[in-house]
Amino acid sequence: ISLALGNPMTLEFNHPEILAMVAASIIAALVAVDARSNWLEGAMLIAVYLILGIGFFFLPAMM
């Protein structure tokens, strides 16, 4: 779609972005492995989302 619109999308990720995707994938797999969920696992997913969001909000200032 991006080529048709004239704005090519590159898939270049820096190290923090790759680490965040790997960590989120591992945590999501750990939550989904038993095919059941409870409020604590949901809270864990929300906490991971908040931690990653806050981390990426302050990331440009760190680099």
C-alpha positions, 0 to 999 in steps of 0.5 A: 500500500505504501508504494502505491501511495508514493511513500515507501515504508522501510522496516528499519528498527533500532535496538530498543524497538526490537527489544520491546517487540521481543519482550512483548511477544514473550510475555503475550506467549506466557499469558496465552500458553494455558488458554485461560486468563485471569485479572492478574495476567490482564494487569500484567499485560497492561503494566507491560504496555504502560512501561513500554509506553513510558519508556518510549516517551522518554527514549529520545531524551536518553539517546 
